[in-house]
Structure formats: structure tokens, C-alpha cells
Amino acid sequence: MTNEFQLSGTSASEALAGTLSPEAFASLGGGQIAYVKPIRSEEAASLFPQARLAPGLQLYTLHAADGTPMMLTDSREAAIASALQNELLTVSVH
């Protein structure tokens, strides 16, 4: 058995990203995967314009796999609980 793929110095995710269109890459995990991101209240205003927030707060957003913000909360645990309640798998992003 031989390996058909040669990834000389390239991570698997970089190799995959190079073969997908931006639209196809954004749709990976659509409707099933989400991620939690820490955010400052000043940044949150651009994602959630209806929120009236004091400056300097540490908040958390729950995002769909394509980056669409879905929820804003003051605790990471609440964001994860919301994902679980909505049957979304949360993943770690760095």
C-alpha cells in the first residue's frame, strides 16, 4: 500500500484549505459545529449592534463554523451550554 498524498512541509489543514473554494471551506461543519471566542465589549458592539455594553467587559461569543456570531454572553460555560442545548459540537480554535 502506498500513500498517494505528499504534504511536504504543509499541514493537512493547509493542504485541504488550498483545494477548497472559500465558500466550500466556510460551509464545513455548517449547522453542526460551533466555537466559543473571548471578546471585549468594545468589539462585541460591531457583532451585536443592539447590545448596550459598558466598555472593558470580558465577554464570550458563540459562532457558527462559518464565523457567524450566534450568541453573546458573560461566561464561557453559558456559551458552551447553549451550543450543547442546540446540538452543536464545540471545537477549540487558536
Buried (B, 14 or more C-beta within 10 A) or exposed (E): EEEEEEEEEEEEEEEEBEEEEEEEBBEEBEEEBBBBBEBEBEBBBEBBEEEEBEEEEEBBBBBBBBEEBBBBBEEBEBBBEBBEEEEBEBEEEE
